Amino acid sequence: MNSLVEAMNSGRLIVTAECLPPRGSDAEAIMRLSSVLPQRLDAVVVADNPDSIRSSAFSTAFLLHRKRDKSVVLSMATRDRNRIALMSDALGAAALGIPAIFCMSGHHQSLGICPQAAAANDLDSVQFAHAMKKMVLYGAGLNGKELEPRPDLQIGATAHPYMRPMELNLLRLKKKIKVGADFLLTQAVFDLEGFAQWMEAVRAGGLDKRTAIIPSVLPLTSLAGAKELQRSQARGPIGDDIISRISRAADAAEEGVAIAAEIAIRLKALPGVRGIHILSGGCESLAAEVIRQAGL
């Protein structure tokens, strides 16, 4: 059963979590990930080399899909693939029963993943989402040839609530919705006021009625990690109040989970929010505690 589609169609709160493939080639490590991730999730989103060179997101997604009875979402970064590879991997994923593709650009390789690598960037994330939706709806391949049968895939994309000015933010968001993104996962939310302003603008444009907007929370696990994120702002703005809480805590990871759960509680109360996505940063075991504390 495609639990992600069932959750989106039911109108209830959608709960998903991120999974990072292992850095090695041990299939048992992927099986252990499956046991760590809560079974109650509507989908597991397998990340695609977000921070370093890791095991294939494709193989990880397939092994998790075979192990679990819930949906697995395969992330695919246009940074690393041209349109031939994107089309081929998407068709292969659909053939293996993976029900959803998460279309993203990916962090630039010079940020530490592999500075020596040449990026593909044949398509941007909007073009990629558009191409995938055309494959699903019309059986139209990226090479212009008809596909038979058409792949049965849900299409996801990213949303960046803190990008300003707001007009340009909404313009890009509308593009992703227009090309057919079924769901949107946001950057990690730490600044609730800024996110609420974005959601207000999203609702004013009726965009929340056209796709499932799922904000993300990230359990911080250390003061050093929190400060690094604050400096880079890579996962959304982190305020000094959060840094202060982490620094005063006897256990930084426990406090990070508590902060993520508090943010999730406030997010799910906002009109237009369809679910909560729990980013892991490689600490998948924390998702269960965030779910418990936030009442998800």
C-alpha positions as CSV (number, residue, x, y, z in Angstrom):
1,M,0.0,0.0,0.0
2,N,1.2,3.5,-0.8
3,S,1.0,4.9,2.6
4,L,2.1,8.4,1.5
5,V,-0.8,8.7,-1.0
6,E,-3.2,7.3,1.5
7,A,-2.1,10.0,4.1
8,M,-2.3,12.8,1.5
9,N,-5.8,11.7,0.4
10,S,-7.1,11.2,3.9
11,G,-6.5,14.8,5.0
12,R,-4.8,13.7,8.2
13,L,-1.4,14.9,9.3
14,I,1.4,13.4,7.3
15,V,4.5,12.3,9.2
16,T,7.8,11.5,7.3
17,A,11.4,11.2,8.3
18,E,14.8,11.5,6.6
19,C,17.2,8.6,6.3
20,L,20.9,9.0,5.3
21,P,22.4,6.0,3.5
22,P,25.5,4.5,5.2
23,R,29.0,5.7,4.1
24,G,30.1,2.1,3.5
25,S,28.8,-0.8,1.4
26,D,27.3,-2.9,4.2
27,A,23.7,-3.9,3.3
28,E,23.1,-4.9,6.9
29,A,23.7,-1.2,7.9
30,I,20.7,-0.4,5.8
31,M,18.6,-3.1,7.4
32,R,19.5,-1.7,10.8
33,L,18.3,1.7,9.6
34,S,14.9,0.1,8.9
35,S,14.6,-1.2,12.5
36,V,15.6,2.2,13.9
37,L,13.0,4.2,11.9
38,P,9.5,4.3,13.4
39,Q,7.0,2.0,11.7
40,R,4.2,4.6,12.1
41,L,5.9,6.9,9.5
42,D,3.9,7.6,6.4
43,A,7.1,7.6,4.4
44,V,10.9,7.5,4.8
45,V,12.7,10.0,2.6
46,V,16.1,8.6,1.6
47,A,18.7,11.5,1.1
48,D,21.0,11.7,-1.9
49,N,24.6,12.4,-0.8
50,P,23.6,15.5,1.3
51,D,26.9,15.9,3.2
52,S,29.4,13.4,1.8
53,I,29.8,10.6,-0.6
54,R,27.5,7.8,0.7
55,S,26.0,4.6,-0.5
56,S,23.6,4.9,-3.3
57,A,20.2,6.5,-2.4
58,F,18.7,4.2,-5.0
59,S,19.9,1.0,-3.5
60,T,19.1,2.2,0.0
61,A,15.6,3.1,-1.0
62,F,15.0,-0.2,-2.6
63,L,16.3,-2.3,0.3
64,L,14.2,-0.2,2.7
65,H,11.2,-0.5,0.4
66,R,11.6,-4.3,0.4
67,K,12.0,-4.4,4.2
68,R,9.2,-2.0,5.3
69,D,5.5,-2.0,4.5
70,K,5.4,1.8,4.3
71,S,6.3,4.2,1.5
72,V,9.9,5.1,0.7
73,V,10.7,8.3,-1.1
74,L,13.9,8.4,-3.3
75,S,15.7,11.8,-3.3
76,M,17.4,12.6,-6.6
77,A,19.8,15.6,-7.0
78,T,20.2,17.2,-10.4
79,R,23.7,18.2,-9.3
80,D,25.0,14.7,-10.0
81,R,22.9,13.5,-13.0
82,N,22.1,14.6,-16.5
83,R,18.6,14.1,-17.9
84,I,19.5,10.6,-19.2
85,A,20.5,9.4,-15.8
86,L,17.5,11.2,-14.1
87,M,15.0,9.5,-16.4
88,S,16.7,6.1,-16.2
89,D,16.8,6.1,-12.4
90,A,13.2,7.3,-12.0
91,L,11.9,4.6,-14.4
92,G,14.0,2.0,-12.5
93,A,12.7,3.2,-9.2
94,A,9.1,2.9,-10.4
95,A,9.7,-0.6,-11.8
96,L,11.0,-1.6,-8.3
97,G,7.9,-0.3,-6.6
98,I,9.3,2.9,-5.1
99,P,6.3,5.2,-5.1
100,A,7.8,8.7,-5.0
101,I,10.7,10.8,-6.2
102,F,11.9,13.9,-4.3
103,C,13.3,16.3,-6.9
104,M,16.1,18.6,-5.6
105,S,19.1,20.5,-6.9
106,G,21.5,19.3,-4.1
107,H,24.1,21.3,-2.2
108,H,27.0,22.5,-4.4
109,Q,29.8,19.9,-4.3
110,S,32.3,22.6,-3.4
111,L,30.7,22.9,0.1
112,G,32.5,19.8,1.2
113,I,30.8,16.8,-0.4
114,C,33.5,16.4,-3.1
115,P,35.1,19.7,-4.3
116,Q,37.0,18.0,-7.1
117,A,33.8,16.7,-8.7
118,A,32.2,18.3,-11.8
119,A,28.4,18.9,-11.4
120,A,25.9,17.9,-14.1
121,N,23.2,20.5,-13.5
122,D,21.6,19.6,-16.8
123,L,18.2,20.4,-15.3
124,D,17.3,22.5,-12.3
125,S,14.9,21.2,-9.7
126,V,11.8,22.9,-11.3
127,Q,12.6,21.5,-14.7
128,F,13.2,18.1,-13.2
129,A,9.9,18.1,-11.3
130,H,8.1,19.1,-14.5
131,A,9.8,16.4,-16.5
132,M,8.9,13.7,-13.9
133,K,5.2,14.9,-13.8
134,K,5.0,14.7,-17.6
135,M,6.3,11.1,-17.5
136,V,3.6,10.3,-14.9
137,L,0.7,12.0,-16.5
138,Y,1.3,11.6,-20.2
139,G,4.0,8.9,-20.5
140,A,6.3,11.5,-22.2
141,G,9.9,10.7,-21.8
142,L,12.7,13.3,-21.5
143,N,13.8,12.3,-25.0
144,G,10.4,12.9,-26.5
145,K,9.5,9.3,-26.8
146,E,6.4,7.6,-25.4
147,L,6.7,5.5,-22.3
148,E,4.7,2.4,-21.8
149,P,3.6,1.8,-19.2
150,R,3.7,5.2,-17.6
151,P,5.5,5.3,-14.2
152,D,3.3,5.4,-11.1
153,L,5.1,8.0,-9.0
154,Q,4.3,10.8,-6.6
155,I,6.5,13.9,-7.2
156,G,8.0,16.0,-4.4
157,A,10.1,19.1,-4.4
158,T,11.8,21.5,-2.0
159,A,10.4,24.8,-0.5
160,H,12.5,27.5,1.1
161,P,10.4,29.5,3.5
162,Y,13.1,31.9,4.5
163,M,14.2,33.1,1.0
164,R,13.5,36.8,0.6
165,P,12.1,38.9,-1.0
166,M,8.8,37.2,-0.5
167,E,7.6,37.9,-4.0
168,L,10.5,36.0,-5.6
169,N,10.0,33.2,-3.0
170,L,6.4,32.7,-4.0
171,L,7.1,33.0,-7.7
172,R,9.5,30.0,-7.4
173,L,7.0,28.1,-5.2
174,K,4.2,28.7,-7.7
175,K,6.4,27.3,-10.5
176,K,7.0,24.0,-8.6
177,I,3.2,23.7,-7.9
178,K,2.3,24.5,-11.5
179,V,4.6,21.8,-12.9
180,G,2.8,19.3,-10.6
181,A,4.7,18.8,-7.3
182,D,2.4,16.6,-5.2
183,F,4.2,17.5,-1.9
184,L,6.8,20.1,-0.8
185,L,9.3,19.5,2.0
186,T,10.8,22.6,3.6
187,Q,14.1,23.5,5.1
188,A,14.4,22.9,8.8
189,V,12.2,25.4,10.8
190,F,13.7,27.1,13.7
191,D,12.4,30.6,13.2
192,L,8.7,30.1,13.7
193,E,7.8,33.7,13.2
194,G,9.5,33.8,9.8
195,F,7.8,30.5,8.8
196,A,4.4,31.8,9.9
197,Q,4.8,34.9,7.7
198,W,5.6,32.7,4.7
199,M,2.7,30.4,5.4
200,E,0.4,33.4,5.6
201,A,1.6,34.5,2.1
202,V,1.2,30.9,0.9
203,R,-2.4,30.8,2.2
204,A,-3.2,34.2,0.7
205,G,-2.3,32.9,-2.7
206,G,-4.3,29.7,-2.2
207,L,-1.1,27.6,-2.7
208,D,-1.7,25.4,0.3
209,K,-4.8,24.0,-1.4
210,R,-2.8,22.9,-4.5
211,T,-0.1,20.8,-2.8
212,A,0.8,19.2,0.5
213,I,3.2,21.6,2.4
214,I,5.2,19.6,4.9
215,P,7.6,21.7,7.1
216,S,10.7,20.0,8.5
217,V,12.2,19.9,12.0
218,L,15.8,19.0,12.8
219,P,16.8,17.6,16.2
220,L,20.1,19.3,17.1
221,T,22.6,16.9,18.7
222,S,25.5,19.2,19.8
223,L,26.4,22.8,20.6
224,A,29.1,22.7,17.9
225,G,26.7,21.4,15.3
226,A,24.1,24.0,16.2
227,K,26.7,26.8,16.0
228,E,27.9,25.6,12.6
229,L,24.3,25.5,11.3
230,Q,23.8,29.0,12.7
231,R,26.9,30.3,10.9
232,S,26.0,28.7,7.6
233,Q,22.2,29.0,7.9
234,A,22.1,25.9,5.7
235,R,19.0,24.5,7.3
236,G,17.1,27.7,8.1
237,P,17.8,30.5,10.6
238,I,18.7,29.4,14.1
239,G,18.2,32.0,16.8
240,D,20.5,32.8,19.8
241,D,17.7,31.5,22.1
242,I,18.1,28.0,20.7
243,I,21.9,28.2,20.9
244,S,21.5,29.3,24.5
245,R,19.2,26.3,25.3
246,I,21.6,23.8,23.8
247,S,24.6,25.3,25.6
248,R,22.9,25.2,29.0
249,A,21.5,21.7,28.6
250,A,23.0,18.7,30.5
251,D,22.4,16.6,27.4
252,A,22.5,18.5,24.1
253,A,20.8,15.8,22.1
254,E,17.9,15.5,24.6
255,E,17.4,19.3,24.5
256,G,17.6,19.2,20.7
257,V,14.8,16.6,20.5
258,A,12.7,18.7,22.9
259,I,13.2,21.8,20.8
260,A,12.3,19.9,17.6
261,A,9.2,18.5,19.3
262,E,8.1,21.9,20.5
263,I,8.5,23.4,17.0
264,A,6.6,20.5,15.5
265,I,3.7,21.1,17.9
266,R,3.4,24.7,16.9
267,L,3.9,23.9,13.2
268,K,1.1,21.4,13.0
269,A,-1.3,23.9,14.5
270,L,-0.7,26.4,11.6
271,P,-3.4,26.5,9.0
272,G,-2.2,25.0,5.7
273,V,0.4,22.7,7.1
274,R,-0.2,19.2,6.0
275,G,2.4,17.3,7.9
276,I,5.8,17.2,9.6
277,H,9.1,15.9,8.2
278,I,11.8,15.0,10.6
279,L,15.3,15.6,9.3
280,S,17.9,13.2,10.9
281,G,21.4,14.5,10.1
282,G,22.3,10.8,10.3
283,C,20.7,10.3,13.8
284,E,17.6,8.4,12.6
285,S,16.9,7.0,16.1
286,L,15.8,10.5,17.3
287,A,12.8,10.5,15.0
288,A,10.8,8.2,17.3
289,E,11.3,10.5,20.3
290,V,10.3,13.6,18.4
291,I,7.2,11.8,17.3
292,R,6.4,10.8,20.9
293,Q,7.0,14.2,22.4
294,A,5.2,16.1,19.7
295,G,2.2,13.8,19.7
296,L,2.5,13.0,16.1
